[in-house]
């Protein structure tokens, strides 16, 4: 296999029709080439542009979850203490509320940073059951 031409988003290959190359071998070779090019700045920029252009619209559940994170962040930023925020937003919250509060703060900051970069909501971990 040889690389014929490469662009930021594509690698064009000549794959021999005759010979002993099976699909597993060809797949391994393509993966090696892709992994090599993924590390270049050109591909990283193209990948970021691609992700920005195809970001799916947020579902209602996702918007609700994002809202929770940003709501906690906004209240804390407005000067409320952790206890006041928890009492206001989740008075019946049980368990490690300090950990949850810090996690919400971290996720909100990540979302805000993603928006500043032009990607919404970007990568952050969603809890599907919460």
N, C-alpha and C positions, 0 to 999 in steps of 0.2 A: 504494500500500500504506500502511496506517496501523496503528499499534500500538493494539490494543483494550485489552489488559490485560497487565501483566507481573508475574511472580513471580520469585523468585530463580533458579529452575531452568528456567522456561519463558518464552517470548515468544509471545503469541497475536496473530496477524495476520489481517487481512481481506485476502484476495487476490481482486481482481476476476476474475470468470469471463469477462467480455466485455472487449474492448479489444485493444490491440496488445502487451501484455506477454508475452514468451516466457519459458520456464523459465530461460534463461541470465540474463536481466535480473532475474527474481525471486530467483534464487540469489545474485546479486551484492548485491541490496538486503538480503537476509536476512543475508549475511555482514557487511555494514557495520553492521547493527543488533547482531548478536551480538558483533562486535569491540568496539563501543562499551560494551555492558553487561558484557563480561568484565573490564573495567578497574575496575568498581565493587567496593567492599568486600563488599557483600551477595552478589554472585555469586562472589567469591573464597572467601568462607566456605562458601557452598553447594557449590562445587566441591570444597573440601577435605573436607567432610562426605560428599559423594558418593564420592570416592576412598577414604575410610576404610571406607565400607560395602560397596564392591564389590571390595576388594583380593582378587585370586585367591589361593588357597592356593599356597604355594611349592612348586615342583617339587623333586625330589631333587637335581638338578643345581644349582639355585639355592641350596638349603640348604647344599650342599657348598661352593659358592663363598663364600657369606656366612660360613660357618664358617672358611674360610681367612683372610678379612679380620679377623674378630674374634679368631681365635687369635693372629695376629701382634700385634694391638693389645694383647691381654691379656698376652702374654709381655713385650712392651716395657714395658707399664705396671707389670709386676711387677719391673722393674729390669734385665732382660736388655738387652745392647747389641744393635745391629743385627746385628753379626757372629754373636753367640751365637744370636739368633733364627733367622737364615738357616741356620747350621750345624745347629741342632736340627730345623728344619722342612723345609728344602730343601737338604741338603748337596750335591746334584749340580746345583743351580741355576747356570746360566751366563747370561752377558749382563750387563746393567746391573742388578745386584741392589739397588744403592742406590735407583735410580729405582722399582723394583718395591716395595721396602720402604716407601718414602714414599707410593706410590700406595695400597698396602694400608692404611696408617695413615689416609690421607685418607678412603678409602671406609668404613672401620670407624667413623670419627668421624661421617660423614654418616649411616650406618645408625643409630648411637646417637642422634643428634639427631632423626632421623625417628621413632624409637621414643618418645622423650621427647615429641614432638608428637602421638603417637597413630597414626602411619602406619608400617606395617611392610611391606616394607622401605623403601618410599618410592622416590624417584627417585635413582638413581645409575647409572653406566654399568656394564653387565655385559659381560665378554668371553665371547662364546659358545663359543670354542674352548679356553678355559683352565679 
